[in-house]
Amino acid sequence: MTLTARLTHSFYNRYYKSSYGTQAGTWLFNTVKSVAAVNSAITVTQFTHSFNQPSIIAKVPGSSTNLGTKLPPHKPS
């Protein structure tokens, strides 16, 4: 099952202020952290907001110090 399919079918919704959104965010954080564990250079952290659903920050170092990649700031809905 794809990541999007898992999020879509496993949680009633992913609204950022709902408990389902928090559960989906926690599941996604744990999934990304698990995938990233194969490379110790990759770090995965959570950013806490005033609402319950945390953001996920994954840092994948590259060969240049002045380049970065921005991933979509939302979970699929």
C-alpha positions as CSV (number, residue, x, y, z in Angstrom):
1,M,0.0,0.0,0.0
2,T,1.4,3.4,-0.9
3,L,2.0,6.1,1.7
4,T,-0.9,8.2,0.4
5,A,-3.3,5.2,0.4
6,R,-2.3,4.3,3.9
7,L,-3.0,7.9,5.1
8,T,-6.3,8.0,3.2
9,H,-7.7,4.7,4.4
10,S,-6.3,4.5,7.9
11,F,-7.4,7.8,9.3
12,Y,-11.0,9.3,9.3
13,N,-9.5,12.6,8.3
14,R,-6.2,14.5,8.7
15,Y,-7.6,17.8,9.8
16,Y,-4.8,19.5,11.7
17,K,-6.9,20.3,14.8
18,S,-8.5,16.9,15.1
19,S,-7.2,13.8,17.0
20,Y,-7.2,12.0,13.6
21,G,-4.8,14.6,12.2
22,T,-2.5,14.2,15.2
23,Q,-2.6,10.4,14.8
24,A,-1.9,10.6,11.1
25,G,1.0,13.0,11.7
26,T,2.5,10.8,14.4
27,W,2.2,7.7,12.1
28,L,3.8,9.6,9.2
29,F,6.6,10.8,11.5
30,N,7.3,7.3,12.7
31,T,7.2,6.0,9.1
32,V,9.6,8.6,7.8
33,K,11.9,8.1,10.8
34,S,11.9,4.3,10.2
35,V,12.8,4.7,6.5
36,A,15.5,7.3,7.3
37,A,17.1,5.0,9.9
38,V,19.1,3.3,7.1
39,N,21.3,6.4,6.8
40,S,22.6,7.9,10.0
41,A,23.2,11.3,8.2
42,I,19.4,11.7,7.7
43,T,17.6,13.4,10.7
44,V,13.9,13.5,11.2
45,T,12.3,15.7,13.8
46,Q,8.9,17.1,14.7
47,F,8.0,20.8,14.9
48,T,5.4,21.6,17.5
49,H,2.7,24.2,16.7
50,S,-0.1,25.8,18.9
51,F,-2.4,23.1,17.4
52,N,-1.9,19.4,18.0
53,Q,-0.7,18.1,14.7
54,P,3.1,18.4,14.4
55,S,5.1,19.2,11.3
56,I,7.8,16.8,10.2
57,I,11.2,18.0,9.3
58,A,13.5,15.6,7.5
59,K,17.1,16.7,6.7
60,V,19.0,14.8,4.0
61,P,22.5,16.2,3.7
62,G,23.8,16.7,0.2
63,S,27.2,17.5,-1.3
64,S,26.6,21.3,-1.3
65,T,26.1,23.4,1.8
66,N,24.0,26.2,0.1
67,L,21.4,24.1,-1.6
68,G,18.2,22.7,0.0
69,T,15.0,20.9,-1.0
70,K,11.6,21.9,0.2
71,L,9.0,19.2,0.4
72,P,5.2,19.9,0.3
73,P,4.2,21.3,3.7
74,H,1.1,19.2,4.0
75,K,0.0,15.6,4.4
76,P,-2.1,14.3,1.5
77,S,-5.8,14.7,2.0
